[in-house]
Structure formats: C-alpha cells, structure tokens
Amino acid sequence: MGKKEQIDLILRRTVEVHNKETLMEKLNSGKKLVVKFGADPSRPDLHLGHTVPLRASKILQELGHEIVFVIGDFTAMIGDPSGKSKTRPSLSFEETRKNGETYFKQVAKI
C-alpha cells in the first residue's frame, strides 16, 4: 500500500480532523512527526475501542513517524470522582503500574 492509500485509510477511519490541510502538509512535508497516543490503565487489558487509533498509529509508524504510547496512571488512580460509576474504581499506584505493563505488552504486538 502506498503513502497516499495509507493516509486515505487513516482519514476514512477518522471521525474528525480539526485541520485537514495542516495535517496533510505535515504528512507530506517529509519531516518525522511525533504522535502521542494516551490510554487510561483502569483495566488490565486494552479493549476493542483502542483498535482504531492503534491501527492508525501503526500506519503512521510505517510511514516513518514516531509513536509515543502514554499511560495516564493518575487518571486511573482517581477513578470516577463522582462515585457513580463502579466500572471506574480508583486504583492504587501498584495496580496502575501492573495494568500499564500489560498495555505495553499488548501494544508491542501491534
């Protein structure tokens, strides 16, 4: 798959691009971009919702850009501050580290 096809694939799977012209300029500039992808380690496994941005990240990586995978452990330690959601309990520092390690192992496969 060529560069144009890869960029078209990313754009097709994207809900919104804030400034498509600027994005295209940057992607076609020849400069290596640093793209950050953040995840909240509230669970030990990544879920299906992570697949679209992970695939887009992989395409960008194949185009020569650097992907930085960021794990937001502080968010997981806070949990749901309203106390209404039992699916987002506050986790300990150690739990976020353990979940974060599994995230890195899973992302490395992609």
Jmol script that loads the backbone (N, CA, C; Angstrom):
load data "model"
ATOM      1  N   MET A   1       0.854  -1.173   0.000  1.00  0.00           N
ATOM      2  CA  MET A   1       0.000   0.000   0.000  1.00  0.00           C
ATOM      3  C   MET A   1       0.904   1.243   0.000  1.00  0.00           C
ATOM      4  N   GLY A   2       0.608   2.178  -0.884  1.00  0.00           N
ATOM      5  CA  GLY A   2       1.395   3.399  -0.996  1.00  0.00           C
ATOM      6  C   GLY A   2       1.047   4.423   0.073  1.00  0.00           C
ATOM      7  N   LYS A   3       1.866   5.477   0.124  1.00  0.00           N
ATOM      8  CA  LYS A   3       1.678   6.526   1.129  1.00  0.00           C
ATOM      9  C   LYS A   3       0.303   7.162   1.021  1.00  0.00           C
ATOM     10  N   LYS A   4      -0.139   7.499  -0.194  1.00  0.00           N
ATOM     11  CA  LYS A   4      -1.445   8.139  -0.380  1.00  0.00           C
ATOM     12  C   LYS A   4      -2.558   7.227   0.119  1.00  0.00           C
ATOM     13  N   GLU A   5      -2.485   5.944  -0.206  1.00  0.00           N
ATOM     14  CA  GLU A   5      -3.508   4.992   0.246  1.00  0.00           C
ATOM     15  C   GLU A   5      -3.519   4.868   1.763  1.00  0.00           C
ATOM     16  N   GLN A   6      -2.350   4.892   2.375  1.00  0.00           N
ATOM     17  CA  GLN A   6      -2.276   4.796   3.828  1.00  0.00           C
ATOM     18  C   GLN A   6      -2.898   6.030   4.489  1.00  0.00           C
ATOM     19  N   ILE A   7      -2.597   7.198   3.967  1.00  0.00           N
ATOM     20  CA  ILE A   7      -3.172   8.430   4.518  1.00  0.00           C
ATOM     21  C   ILE A   7      -4.684   8.437   4.316  1.00  0.00           C
ATOM     22  N   ASP A   8      -5.132   8.018   3.132  1.00  0.00           N
ATOM     23  CA  ASP A   8      -6.581   7.940   2.867  1.00  0.00           C
ATOM     24  C   ASP A   8      -7.266   6.987   3.841  1.00  0.00           C
ATOM     25  N   LEU A   9      -6.608   5.872   4.164  1.00  0.00           N
ATOM     26  CA  LEU A   9      -7.167   4.905   5.107  1.00  0.00           C
ATOM     27  C   LEU A   9      -7.318   5.520   6.493  1.00  0.00           C
ATOM     28  N   ILE A  10      -6.311   6.251   6.937  1.00  0.00           N
ATOM     29  CA  ILE A  10      -6.396   6.915   8.243  1.00  0.00           C
ATOM     30  C   ILE A  10      -7.553   7.907   8.243  1.00  0.00           C
ATOM     31  N   LEU A  11      -7.652   8.726   7.222  1.00  0.00           N
ATOM     32  CA  LEU A  11      -8.707   9.746   7.159  1.00  0.00           C
ATOM     33  C   LEU A  11     -10.099   9.131   7.077  1.00  0.00           C
ATOM     34  N   ARG A  12     -10.219   8.028   6.387  1.00  0.00           N
ATOM     35  CA  ARG A  12     -11.516   7.349   6.265  1.00  0.00           C
ATOM     36  C   ARG A  12     -12.009   6.822   7.617  1.00  0.00           C
ATOM     37  N   ARG A  13     -11.080   6.428   8.468  1.00  0.00           N
ATOM     38  CA  ARG A  13     -11.445   5.862   9.777  1.00  0.00           C
ATOM     39  C   ARG A  13     -11.491   6.912  10.883  1.00  0.00           C
ATOM     40  N   THR A  14     -11.293   8.163  10.521  1.00  0.00           N
ATOM     41  CA  THR A  14     -11.250   9.240  11.499  1.00  0.00           C
ATOM     42  C   THR A  14     -12.594   9.947  11.560  1.00  0.00           C
ATOM     43  N   VAL A  15     -13.088  10.172  12.765  1.00  0.00           N
ATOM     44  CA  VAL A  15     -14.365  10.859  12.939  1.00  0.00           C
ATOM     45  C   VAL A  15     -14.220  12.331  12.600  1.00  0.00           C
ATOM     46  N   GLU A  16     -13.147  12.957  13.071  1.00  0.00           N
ATOM     47  CA  GLU A  16     -12.968  14.379  12.843  1.00  0.00           C
ATOM     48  C   GLU A  16     -11.490  14.723  12.775  1.00  0.00           C
ATOM     49  N   VAL A  17     -11.133  15.558  11.814  1.00  0.00           N
ATOM     50  CA  VAL A  17      -9.791  16.117  11.716  1.00  0.00           C
ATOM     51  C   VAL A  17      -9.965  17.613  11.877  1.00  0.00           C
ATOM     52  N   HIS A  18      -9.334  18.183  12.888  1.00  0.00           N
ATOM     53  CA  HIS A  18      -9.534  19.602  13.194  1.00  0.00           C
ATOM     54  C   HIS A  18      -9.075  20.516  12.070  1.00  0.00           C
ATOM     55  N   ASN A  19      -7.960  20.187  11.435  1.00  0.00           N
ATOM     56  CA  ASN A  19      -7.465  20.990  10.327  1.00  0.00           C
ATOM     57  C   ASN A  19      -6.800  20.053   9.326  1.00  0.00           C
ATOM     58  N   LYS A  20      -7.589  19.570   8.379  1.00  0.00           N
ATOM     59  CA  LYS A  20      -7.103  18.572   7.421  1.00  0.00           C
ATOM     60  C   LYS A  20      -5.949  19.118   6.573  1.00  0.00           C
ATOM     61  N   GLU A  21      -6.019  20.385   6.192  1.00  0.00           N
ATOM     62  CA  GLU A  21      -4.965  20.962   5.359  1.00  0.00           C
ATOM     63  C   GLU A  21      -3.617  20.937   6.079  1.00  0.00           C
ATOM     64  N   THR A  22      -3.624  21.316   7.353  1.00  0.00           N
ATOM     65  CA  THR A  22      -2.387  21.315   8.141  1.00  0.00           C
ATOM     66  C   THR A  22      -1.869  19.889   8.308  1.00  0.00           C
ATOM     67  N   LEU A  23      -2.773  18.949   8.576  1.00  0.00           N
ATOM     68  CA  LEU A  23      -2.371  17.548   8.712  1.00  0.00           C
ATOM     69  C   LEU A  23      -1.713  17.055   7.428  1.00  0.00           C
ATOM     70  N   MET A  24      -2.336  17.333   6.300  1.00  0.00           N
ATOM     71  CA  MET A  24      -1.790  16.881   5.023  1.00  0.00           C
ATOM     72  C   MET A  24      -0.422  17.524   4.754  1.00  0.00           C
ATOM     73  N   GLU A  25      -0.283  18.804   5.077  1.00  0.00           N
ATOM     74  CA  GLU A  25       1.007  19.485   4.917  1.00  0.00           C
ATOM     75  C   GLU A  25       2.081  18.782   5.738  1.00  0.00           C
ATOM     76  N   LYS A  26       1.740  18.460   6.982  1.00  0.00           N
ATOM     77  CA  LYS A  26       2.719  17.819   7.865  1.00  0.00           C
ATOM     78  C   LYS A  26       3.062  16.414   7.387  1.00  0.00           C
ATOM     79  N   LEU A  27       2.045  15.659   6.961  1.00  0.00           N
ATOM     80  CA  LEU A  27       2.295  14.297   6.497  1.00  0.00           C
ATOM     81  C   LEU A  27       3.106  14.280   5.200  1.00  0.00           C
ATOM     82  N   ASN A  28       2.950  15.306   4.371  1.00  0.00           N
ATOM     83  CA  ASN A  28       3.658  15.365   3.091  1.00  0.00           C
ATOM     84  C   ASN A  28       4.950  16.170   3.152  1.00  0.00           C
ATOM     85  N   SER A  29       5.298  16.695   4.336  1.00  0.00           N
ATOM     86  CA  SER A  29       6.478  17.548   4.466  1.00  0.00           C
ATOM     87  C   SER A  29       7.795  16.776   4.416  1.00  0.00           C
ATOM     88  N   GLY A  30       7.722  15.490   4.691  1.00  0.00           N
ATOM     89  CA  GLY A  30       8.947  14.703   4.755  1.00  0.00           C
ATOM     90  C   GLY A  30       9.569  14.693   6.144  1.00  0.00           C
ATOM     91  N   LYS A  31       9.039  15.507   7.043  1.00  0.00           N
ATOM     92  CA  LYS A  31       9.546  15.525   8.420  1.00  0.00           C
ATOM     93  C   LYS A  31       8.897  14.410   9.229  1.00  0.00           C
ATOM     94  N   LYS A  32       9.672  13.867  10.156  1.00  0.00           N
ATOM     95  CA  LYS A  32       9.144  12.827  11.034  1.00  0.00           C
ATOM     96  C   LYS A  32       8.287  13.479  12.109  1.00  0.00           C
ATOM     97  N   LEU A  33       7.049  13.020  12.236  1.00  0.00           N
ATOM     98  CA  LEU A  33       6.150  13.525  13.268  1.00  0.00           C
ATOM     99  C   LEU A  33       6.277  12.673  14.526  1.00  0.00           C
ATOM    100  N   VAL A  34       5.987  13.266  15.664  1.00  0.00           N
ATOM    101  CA  VAL A  34       5.891  12.535  16.922  1.00  0.00           C
ATOM    102  C   VAL A  34       4.416  12.536  17.286  1.00  0.00           C
ATOM    103  N   VAL A  35       3.806  11.342  17.277  1.00  0.00           N
ATOM    104  CA  VAL A  35       2.376  11.191  17.527  1.00  0.00           C
ATOM    105  C   VAL A  35       2.193  10.515  18.884  1.00  0.00           C
ATOM    106  N   LYS A  36       1.407  11.149  19.741  1.00  0.00           N
ATOM    107  CA  LYS A  36       1.183  10.599  21.081  1.00  0.00           C
ATOM    108  C   LYS A  36      -0.196   9.966  21.161  1.00  0.00           C
ATOM    109  N   PHE A  37      -0.244   8.796  21.779  1.00  0.00           N
ATOM    110  CA  PHE A  37      -1.494   8.068  21.990  1.00  0.00           C
ATOM    111  C   PHE A  37      -1.570   7.783  23.483  1.00  0.00           C
ATOM    112  N   GLY A  38      -2.605   8.279  24.141  1.00  0.00           N
ATOM    113  CA  GLY A  38      -2.748   8.083  25.572  1.00  0.00           C
ATOM    114  C   GLY A  38      -3.825   7.084  25.923  1.00  0.00           C
ATOM    115  N   ALA A  39      -3.565   6.286  26.947  1.00  0.00           N
ATOM    116  CA  ALA A  39      -4.537   5.297  27.416  1.00  0.00           C
ATOM    117  C   ALA A  39      -4.589   5.331  28.943  1.00  0.00           C
ATOM    118  N   ASP A  40      -5.757   5.076  29.474  1.00  0.00           N
ATOM    119  CA  ASP A  40      -6.007   5.061  30.910  1.00  0.00           C
ATOM    120  C   ASP A  40      -5.976   3.606  31.384  1.00  0.00           C
ATOM    121  N   PRO A  41      -5.030   3.229  32.235  1.00  0.00           N
ATOM    122  CA  PRO A  41      -4.893   1.828  32.643  1.00  0.00           C
ATOM    123  C   PRO A  41      -5.865   1.411  33.748  1.00  0.00           C
ATOM    124  N   SER A  42      -7.143   1.702  33.548  1.00  0.00           N
ATOM    125  CA  SER A  42      -8.128   1.356  34.568  1.00  0.00           C
ATOM    126  C   SER A  42      -8.462  -0.135  34.568  1.00  0.00           C
ATOM    127  N   ARG A  43      -8.090  -0.836  33.540  1.00  0.00           N
ATOM    128  CA  ARG A  43      -8.292  -2.287  33.426  1.00  0.00           C
ATOM    129  C   ARG A  43      -6.985  -2.927  32.952  1.00  0.00           C
ATOM    130  N   PRO A  44      -6.795  -4.226  33.159  1.00  0.00           N
ATOM    131  CA  PRO A  44      -5.540  -4.847  32.740  1.00  0.00           C
ATOM    132  C   PRO A  44      -5.411  -5.078  31.238  1.00  0.00           C
ATOM    133  N   ASP A  45      -6.503  -4.969  30.492  1.00  0.00           N
ATOM    134  CA  ASP A  45      -6.443  -5.244  29.061  1.00  0.00           C
ATOM    135  C   ASP A  45      -6.974  -4.077  28.247  1.00  0.00           C
ATOM    136  N   LEU A  46      -6.333  -3.857  27.098  1.00  0.00           N
ATOM    137  CA  LEU A  46      -6.879  -2.905  26.144  1.00  0.00           C
ATOM    138  C   LEU A  46      -8.191  -3.480  25.625  1.00  0.00           C
ATOM    139  N   HIS A  47      -9.073  -2.644  25.105  1.00  0.00           N
ATOM    140  CA  HIS A  47     -10.351  -3.139  24.613  1.00  0.00           C
ATOM    141  C   HIS A  47     -10.530  -2.796  23.146  1.00  0.00           C
ATOM    142  N   LEU A  48     -11.607  -3.235  22.580  1.00  0.00           N
ATOM    143  CA  LEU A  48     -11.880  -3.063  21.159  1.00  0.00           C
ATOM    144  C   LEU A  48     -11.834  -1.598  20.734  1.00  0.00           C
ATOM    145  N   GLY A  49     -12.231  -0.692  21.608  1.00  0.00           N
ATOM    146  CA  GLY A  49     -12.203   0.726  21.288  1.00  0.00           C
ATOM    147  C   GLY A  49     -10.810   1.275  21.023  1.00  0.00           C
ATOM    148  N   HIS A  50      -9.786   0.572  21.466  1.00  0.00           N
ATOM    149  CA  HIS A  50      -8.412   1.001  21.226  1.00  0.00           C
ATOM    150  C   HIS A  50      -7.917   0.615  19.831  1.00  0.00           C
ATOM    151  N   THR A  51      -8.601  -0.306  19.150  1.00  0.00           N
ATOM    152  CA  THR A  51      -8.063  -0.845  17.897  1.00  0.00           C
ATOM    153  C   THR A  51      -7.967   0.184  16.771  1.00  0.00           C
ATOM    154  N   VAL A  52      -8.952   1.062  16.637  1.00  0.00           N
ATOM    155  CA  VAL A  52      -8.914   2.032  15.534  1.00  0.00           C
ATOM    156  C   VAL A  52      -7.719   2.971  15.673  1.00  0.00           C
ATOM    157  N   PRO A  53      -7.531   3.641  16.833  1.00  0.00           N
ATOM    158  CA  PRO A  53      -6.354   4.513  16.925  1.00  0.00           C
ATOM    159  C   PRO A  53      -5.029   3.741  16.911  1.00  0.00           C
ATOM    160  N   LEU A  54      -5.019   2.503  17.393  1.00  0.00           N
ATOM    161  CA  LEU A  54      -3.786   1.715  17.333  1.00  0.00           C
ATOM    162  C   LEU A  54      -3.425   1.379  15.886  1.00  0.00           C
ATOM    163  N   ARG A  55      -4.431   1.046  15.086  1.00  0.00           N
ATOM    164  CA  ARG A  55      -4.164   0.764  13.667  1.00  0.00           C
ATOM    165  C   ARG A  55      -3.695   2.017  12.939  1.00  0.00           C
ATOM    166  N   ALA A  56      -4.306   3.145  13.243  1.00  0.00           N
ATOM    167  CA  ALA A  56      -3.866   4.404  12.634  1.00  0.00           C
ATOM    168  C   ALA A  56      -2.427   4.706  13.054  1.00  0.00           C
ATOM    169  N   SER A  57      -2.102   4.456  14.308  1.00  0.00           N
ATOM    170  CA  SER A  57      -0.744   4.667  14.803  1.00  0.00           C
ATOM    171  C   SER A  57       0.241   3.772  14.060  1.00  0.00           C
ATOM    172  N   LYS A  58      -0.155   2.546  13.815  1.00  0.00           N
ATOM    173  CA  LYS A  58       0.702   1.599  13.094  1.00  0.00           C
ATOM    174  C   LYS A  58       0.967   2.090  11.673  1.00  0.00           C
ATOM    175  N   ILE A  59      -0.057   2.616  11.015  1.00  0.00           N
ATOM    176  CA  ILE A  59       0.124   3.147   9.659  1.00  0.00           C
ATOM    177  C   ILE A  59       1.084   4.327   9.693  1.00  0.00           C
ATOM    178  N   LEU A  60       0.901   5.225  10.653  1.00  0.00           N
ATOM    179  CA  LEU A  60       1.809   6.367  10.771  1.00  0.00           C
ATOM    180  C   LEU A  60       3.242   5.908  11.044  1.00  0.00           C
ATOM    181  N   GLN A  61       3.383   4.873  11.853  1.00  0.00           N
ATOM    182  CA  GLN A  61       4.704   4.319  12.142  1.00  0.00           C
ATOM    183  C   GLN A  61       5.333   3.752  10.860  1.00  0.00           C
ATOM    184  N   GLU A  62       4.528   3.067  10.064  1.00  0.00           N
ATOM    185  CA  GLU A  62       5.015   2.518   8.795  1.00  0.00           C
ATOM    186  C   GLU A  62       5.432   3.621   7.821  1.00  0.00           C
ATOM    187  N   LEU A  63       4.831   4.810   7.966  1.00  0.00           N
ATOM    188  CA  LEU A  63       5.202   5.954   7.134  1.00  0.00           C
ATOM    189  C   LEU A  63       6.453   6.662   7.654  1.00  0.00           C
ATOM    190  N   GLY A  64       7.016   6.161   8.765  1.00  0.00           N
ATOM    191  CA  GLY A  64       8.263   6.702   9.284  1.00  0.00           C
ATOM    192  C   GLY A  64       8.129   7.643  10.468  1.00  0.00           C
ATOM    193  N   HIS A  65       6.927   7.788  11.001  1.00  0.00           N
ATOM    194  CA  HIS A  65       6.721   8.684  12.130  1.00  0.00           C
ATOM    195  C   HIS A  65       6.914   7.933  13.448  1.00  0.00           C
ATOM    196  N   GLU A  66       7.183   8.683  14.514  1.00  0.00           N
ATOM    197  CA  GLU A  66       7.411   8.095  15.835  1.00  0.00           C
ATOM    198  C   GLU A  66       6.110   8.110  16.632  1.00  0.00           C
ATOM    199  N   ILE A  67       5.770   6.969  17.218  1.00  0.00           N
ATOM    200  CA  ILE A  67       4.578   6.852  18.044  1.00  0.00           C
ATOM    201  C   ILE A  67       5.011   6.759  19.504  1.00  0.00           C
ATOM    202  N   VAL A  68       4.425   7.601  20.338  1.00  0.00           N
ATOM    203  CA  VAL A  68       4.708   7.580  21.767  1.00  0.00           C
ATOM    204  C   VAL A  68       3.428   7.132  22.466  1.00  0.00           C
ATOM    205  N   PHE A  69       3.504   5.995  23.126  1.00  0.00           N
ATOM    206  CA  PHE A  69       2.351   5.448  23.843  1.00  0.00           C
ATOM    207  C   PHE A  69       2.430   5.908  25.292  1.00  0.00           C
ATOM    208  N   VAL A  70       1.443   6.710  25.711  1.00  0.00           N
ATOM    209  CA  VAL A  70       1.437   7.305  27.042  1.00  0.00           C
ATOM    210  C   VAL A  70       0.360   6.630  27.892  1.00  0.00           C
ATOM    211  N   ILE A  71       0.734   6.237  29.103  1.00  0.00           N
ATOM    212  CA  ILE A  71      -0.232   5.637  30.007  1.00  0.00           C
ATOM    213  C   ILE A  71      -0.517   6.627  31.127  1.00  0.00           C
ATOM    214  N   GLY A  72      -1.781   7.064  31.207  1.00  0.00           N
ATOM    215  CA  GLY A  72      -2.191   8.075  32.183  1.00  0.00           C
ATOM    216  C   GLY A  72      -2.586   7.458  33.503  1.00  0.00           C
ATOM    217  N   ASP A  73      -1.612   7.062  34.281  1.00  0.00           N
ATOM    218  CA  ASP A  73      -1.895   6.348  35.526  1.00  0.00           C
ATOM    219  C   ASP A  73      -2.609   7.207  36.563  1.00  0.00           C
ATOM    220  N   PHE A  74      -2.391   8.513  36.544  1.00  0.00           N
ATOM    221  CA  PHE A  74      -3.026   9.368  37.549  1.00  0.00           C
ATOM    222  C   PHE A  74      -4.551   9.328  37.403  1.00  0.00           C
ATOM    223  N   THR A  75      -5.029   9.322  36.157  1.00  0.00           N
ATOM    224  CA  THR A  75      -6.468   9.250  35.908  1.00  0.00           C
ATOM    225  C   THR A  75      -7.062   7.979  36.503  1.00  0.00           C
ATOM    226  N   ALA A  76      -6.360   6.868  36.350  1.00  0.00           N
ATOM    227  CA  ALA A  76      -6.845   5.596  36.891  1.00  0.00           C
ATOM    228  C   ALA A  76      -6.828   5.591  38.418  1.00  0.00           C
ATOM    229  N   MET A  77      -5.886   6.313  39.010  1.00  0.00           N
ATOM    230  CA  MET A  77      -5.839   6.361  40.473  1.00  0.00           C
ATOM    231  C   MET A  77      -6.987   7.192  41.042  1.00  0.00           C
ATOM    232  N   ILE A  78      -7.486   8.153  40.263  1.00  0.00           N
ATOM    233  CA  ILE A  78      -8.624   8.964  40.709  1.00  0.00           C
ATOM    234  C   ILE A  78      -9.923   8.182  40.548  1.00  0.00           C
ATOM    235  N   GLY A  79     -10.035   7.420  39.451  1.00  0.00           N
ATOM    236  CA  GLY A  79     -11.271   6.686  39.189  1.00  0.00           C
ATOM    237  C   GLY A  79     -12.386   7.646  38.819  1.00  0.00           C
ATOM    238  N   ASP A  80     -13.602   7.314  39.178  1.00  0.00           N
ATOM    239  CA  ASP A  80     -14.742   8.191  38.933  1.00  0.00           C
ATOM    240  C   ASP A  80     -14.944   9.057  40.166  1.00  0.00           C
ATOM    241  N   PRO A  81     -14.580  10.344  40.077  1.00  0.00           N
ATOM    242  CA  PRO A  81     -14.675  11.195  41.272  1.00  0.00           C
ATOM    243  C   PRO A  81     -16.097  11.388  41.783  1.00  0.00           C
ATOM    244  N   SER A  82     -17.102  11.151  40.941  1.00  0.00           N
ATOM    245  CA  SER A  82     -18.491  11.321  41.385  1.00  0.00           C
ATOM    246  C   SER A  82     -18.947  10.136  42.233  1.00  0.00           C
ATOM    247  N   GLY A  83     -18.240   9.000  42.092  1.00  0.00           N
ATOM    248  CA  GLY A  83     -18.620   7.801  42.836  1.00  0.00           C
ATOM    249  C   GLY A  83     -19.798   7.060  42.223  1.00  0.00           C
ATOM    250  N   LYS A  84     -20.294   7.519  41.084  1.00  0.00           N
ATOM    251  CA  LYS A  84     -21.467   6.910  40.445  1.00  0.00           C
ATOM    252  C   LYS A  84     -21.126   5.690  39.598  1.00  0.00           C
ATOM    253  N   SER A  85     -19.894   5.617  39.095  1.00  0.00           N
ATOM    254  CA  SER A  85     -19.527   4.534  38.186  1.00  0.00           C
ATOM    255  C   SER A  85     -18.685   3.486  38.900  1.00  0.00           C
ATOM    256  N   LYS A  86     -19.209   2.282  38.966  1.00  0.00           N
ATOM    257  CA  LYS A  86     -18.451   1.189  39.576  1.00  0.00           C
ATOM    258  C   LYS A  86     -17.462   0.594  38.584  1.00  0.00           C
ATOM    259  N   THR A  87     -17.580   0.978  37.286  1.00  0.00           N
ATOM    260  CA  THR A  87     -16.658   0.467  36.272  1.00  0.00           C
ATOM    261  C   THR A  87     -15.345   1.241  36.269  1.00  0.00           C
ATOM    262  N   ARG A  88     -15.292   2.361  37.006  1.00  0.00           N
ATOM    263  CA  ARG A  88     -14.057   3.152  37.109  1.00  0.00           C
ATOM    264  C   ARG A  88     -13.668   3.356  38.567  1.00  0.00           C
ATOM    265  N   PRO A  89     -13.349   2.278  39.279  1.00  0.00           N
ATOM    266  CA  PRO A  89     -12.926   2.450  40.668  1.00  0.00           C
ATOM    267  C   PRO A  89     -11.530   3.082  40.710  1.00  0.00           C
ATOM    268  N   SER A  90     -11.216   3.736  41.816  1.00  0.00           N
ATOM    269  CA  SER A  90      -9.861   4.272  41.944  1.00  0.00           C
ATOM    270  C   SER A  90      -8.912   3.110  42.216  1.00  0.00           C
ATOM    271  N   LEU A  91      -7.767   3.153  41.562  1.00  0.00           N
ATOM    272  CA  LEU A  91      -6.781   2.088  41.690  1.00  0.00           C
ATOM    273  C   LEU A  91      -5.564   2.595  42.455  1.00  0.00           C
ATOM    274  N   SER A  92      -4.831   1.675  43.029  1.00  0.00           N
ATOM    275  CA  SER A  92      -3.584   2.040  43.705  1.00  0.00           C
ATOM    276  C   SER A  92      -2.499   2.280  42.651  1.00  0.00           C
ATOM    277  N   PHE A  93      -1.434   2.916  43.080  1.00  0.00           N
ATOM    278  CA  PHE A  93      -0.289   3.151  42.203  1.00  0.00           C
ATOM    279  C   PHE A  93       0.214   1.821  41.634  1.00  0.00           C
ATOM    280  N   GLU A  94       0.312   0.804  42.484  1.00  0.00           N
ATOM    281  CA  GLU A  94       0.813  -0.502  42.058  1.00  0.00           C
ATOM    282  C   GLU A  94      -0.108  -1.140  41.011  1.00  0.00           C
ATOM    283  N   GLU A  95      -1.438  -1.006  41.203  1.00  0.00           N
ATOM    284  CA  GLU A  95      -2.385  -1.571  40.238  1.00  0.00           C
ATOM    285  C   GLU A  95      -2.258  -0.886  38.875  1.00  0.00           C
ATOM    286  N   THR A  96      -2.079   0.428  38.885  1.00  0.00           N
ATOM    287  CA  THR A  96      -1.930   1.124  37.601  1.00  0.00           C
ATOM    288  C   THR A  96      -0.633   0.699  36.910  1.00  0.00           C
ATOM    289  N   ARG A  97       0.413   0.490  37.675  1.00  0.00           N
ATOM    290  CA  ARG A  97       1.689   0.032  37.083  1.00  0.00           C
ATOM    291  C   ARG A  97       1.527  -1.365  36.472  1.00  0.00           C
ATOM    292  N   LYS A  98       0.851  -2.235  37.194  1.00  0.00           N
ATOM    293  CA  LYS A  98       0.646  -3.601  36.698  1.00  0.00           C
ATOM    294  C   LYS A  98      -0.186  -3.585  35.416  1.00  0.00           C
ATOM    295  N   ASN A  99      -1.284  -2.819  35.414  1.00  0.00           N
ATOM    296  CA  ASN A  99      -2.121  -2.710  34.207  1.00  0.00           C
ATOM    297  C   ASN A  99      -1.331  -2.074  33.066  1.00  0.00           C
ATOM    298  N   GLY A 100      -0.533  -1.065  33.386  1.00  0.00           N
ATOM    299  CA  GLY A 100       0.272  -0.396  32.373  1.00  0.00           C
ATOM    300  C   GLY A 100       1.261  -1.336  31.710  1.00  0.00           C
ATOM    301  N   GLU A 101       1.840  -2.231  32.481  1.00  0.00           N
ATOM    302  CA  GLU A 101       2.767  -3.215  31.913  1.00  0.00           C
ATOM    303  C   GLU A 101       2.063  -4.108  30.906  1.00  0.00           C
ATOM    304  N   THR A 102       0.836  -4.529  31.212  1.00  0.00           N
ATOM    305  CA  THR A 102       0.112  -5.374  30.253  1.00  0.00           C
ATOM    306  C   THR A 102      -0.237  -4.580  28.998  1.00  0.00           C
ATOM    307  N   TYR A 103      -0.515  -3.275  29.142  1.00  0.00           N
ATOM    308  CA  TYR A 103      -0.798  -2.437  27.971  1.00  0.00           C
ATOM    309  C   TYR A 103       0.406  -2.414  27.038  1.00  0.00           C
ATOM    310  N   PHE A 104       1.607  -2.196  27.589  1.00  0.00           N
ATOM    311  CA  PHE A 104       2.796  -2.142  26.762  1.00  0.00           C
ATOM    312  C   PHE A 104       3.020  -3.471  26.035  1.00  0.00           C
ATOM    313  N   LYS A 105       2.795  -4.580  26.724  1.00  0.00           N
ATOM    314  CA  LYS A 105       2.960  -5.892  26.080  1.00  0.00           C
ATOM    315  C   LYS A 105       1.964  -6.060  24.933  1.00  0.00           C
ATOM    316  N   GLN A 106       0.727  -5.588  25.148  1.00  0.00           N
ATOM    317  CA  GLN A 106      -0.292  -5.718  24.108  1.00  0.00           C
ATOM    318  C   GLN A 106      -0.011  -4.797  22.916  1.00  0.00           C
ATOM    319  N   VAL A 107       0.384  -3.566  23.197  1.00  0.00           N
ATOM    320  CA  VAL A 107       0.662  -2.595  22.133  1.00  0.00           C
ATOM    321  C   VAL A 107       1.883  -3.031  21.324  1.00  0.00           C
ATOM    322  N   ALA A 108       2.858  -3.619  21.977  1.00  0.00           N
ATOM    323  CA  ALA A 108       4.069  -4.050  21.277  1.00  0.00           C
ATOM    324  C   ALA A 108       3.778  -5.079  20.185  1.00  0.00           C
ATOM    325  N   LYS A 109       2.707  -5.817  20.334  1.00  0.00           N
ATOM    326  CA  LYS A 109       2.325  -6.810  19.323  1.00  0.00           C
ATOM    327  C   LYS A 109       1.835  -6.145  18.032  1.00  0.00           C
ATOM    328  N   ILE A 110       1.356  -4.922  18.176  1.00  0.00           N
ATOM    329  CA  ILE A 110       0.843  -4.193  17.006  1.00  0.00           C
ATOM    330  C   ILE A 110       1.959  -3.401  16.369  1.00  0.00           C
TER     331      ILE A 110
END
end "model"
wireframe off; spacefill off
backbone 0.3
color backbone group
